[in-house]
């Protein structure tokens, strides 16, 4: 499994396999409505395909414009999601534990839409595209559940974004 962003972000601390954090990750994903159907064994298998990292405050953990093939699950801490150049960046959101980041690049391998910068020491787990493919091959039922969850999450975010933008588009048309 190649999911080591440390060469890109040297300030990250490699915390090892997410298998060492199964209980913590299960506690987080259990609170998410999308993961209600995950039992303990499925959570353990899911964790065995991820790796965990720690980042200090003000560390960039995803950089706008970088190509990506992984997504993050925030375990602790919080991040600012910012869009634009450092001198002219706009805060898009502030997110905390149990949030997934970078899921679009996980699927399409395209450039990151925004940067994510930690507000405080933050731990996160990484799921790569290769690991997702391995889950689909090794554990098809779990892989299908995971794909449905990710599709639901992406469509939910698309709907939220559309709702936020719609008044602007309608107002501009009038």
Beta strands, then each sheet from edge to edge (+ up, - down):
strand 1: 13-17
strand 2: 51-55
strand 3: 60-62
strand 4: 70-74
strand 5: 78-83
strand 6: 90-96
strand 7: 100-101
strand 8: 115-118
strand 9: 122-128
sheet 1: 1+ 2- 9+ 4- 7+
sheet 2: 3+ 8- 5+ 6-
end
